[in-house]
């Protein structure tokens, strides 16, 4: 379950001020809803992707037998 600021609050801020966990969570949500997003939603999702790319690698490693390779954002 996500505990954090909602999308309405975040869209009123610069994306640079979003926490990485917020970007990862809402990127995941937008990815799941991609076929249903309006042009505005698709544009916001593209901005999230660019911001994540600008921030560089998330997590720092490729995983192992004892931990996930995917970042845990929730």
C-alpha positions as CSV (number, residue, x, y, z in Angstrom):
1,X,0.0,0.0,0.0
2,X,1.3,3.4,-0.9
3,X,1.7,5.9,1.9
4,X,2.7,9.4,0.7
5,X,1.5,12.4,-1.2
6,X,-1.2,12.0,-3.7
7,X,-0.9,12.8,-7.4
8,X,-3.0,16.0,-7.1
9,X,-0.6,17.4,-4.6
10,X,2.5,16.3,-6.5
11,X,1.4,17.8,-9.8
12,X,1.3,21.2,-8.2
13,X,5.1,20.9,-7.5
14,X,8.2,20.7,-9.7
15,X,9.0,17.1,-10.5
16,X,12.5,17.7,-9.2
17,X,11.0,18.0,-5.7
18,X,9.3,14.6,-5.9
19,X,10.9,11.9,-3.8
20,X,12.3,9.0,-5.8
21,X,9.9,6.6,-4.2
22,X,7.0,8.8,-5.4
23,X,8.3,8.9,-9.0
24,X,8.8,5.1,-9.0
25,X,5.3,4.4,-7.6
26,X,3.4,6.7,-10.0
27,X,5.6,5.6,-12.9
28,X,4.5,2.0,-12.1
29,X,0.8,3.1,-11.8
30,X,1.0,4.9,-15.1
31,X,2.7,2.0,-16.8
32,X,-0.2,-0.3,-15.7
33,X,-2.8,2.2,-16.9
34,X,-1.0,3.3,-20.1
35,X,-3.8,2.1,-22.5
36,X,-6.3,4.2,-20.6
37,X,-4.3,7.4,-20.1
38,X,-5.4,10.6,-21.8
39,X,-2.9,12.8,-23.7
40,X,-2.3,14.8,-20.5
41,X,-1.7,11.6,-18.5
42,X,0.7,10.2,-21.1
43,X,2.6,13.5,-21.1
44,X,2.9,13.4,-17.3
45,X,4.1,9.8,-17.5
46,X,6.8,10.8,-20.1
47,X,7.9,13.6,-17.7
48,X,8.2,11.0,-14.9
49,X,10.3,8.7,-17.1
50,X,12.6,11.6,-18.1
51,X,13.0,12.7,-14.4
52,X,13.9,9.1,-13.4
53,X,16.4,8.9,-16.2
54,X,18.0,12.2,-15.2
55,X,18.4,11.0,-11.6
56,X,20.4,8.0,-12.7
57,X,20.3,4.4,-11.5
58,X,18.0,3.5,-8.7
59,X,18.9,0.9,-6.2
60,X,22.6,0.6,-7.0
61,X,22.9,-3.2,-7.6
62,X,21.5,-5.9,-9.8
63,X,20.2,-8.1,-7.0
64,X,21.2,-11.5,-5.7
65,X,19.8,-14.7,-4.3
66,X,19.0,-12.9,-1.0
67,X,17.5,-9.6,-2.3
68,X,15.5,-8.2,-5.1
69,X,16.9,-6.6,-8.2
70,X,13.9,-4.3,-8.5
71,X,13.7,-1.3,-6.2
72,X,11.1,-1.5,-3.5
73,X,9.2,1.8,-3.5
74,X,6.3,1.0,-1.2
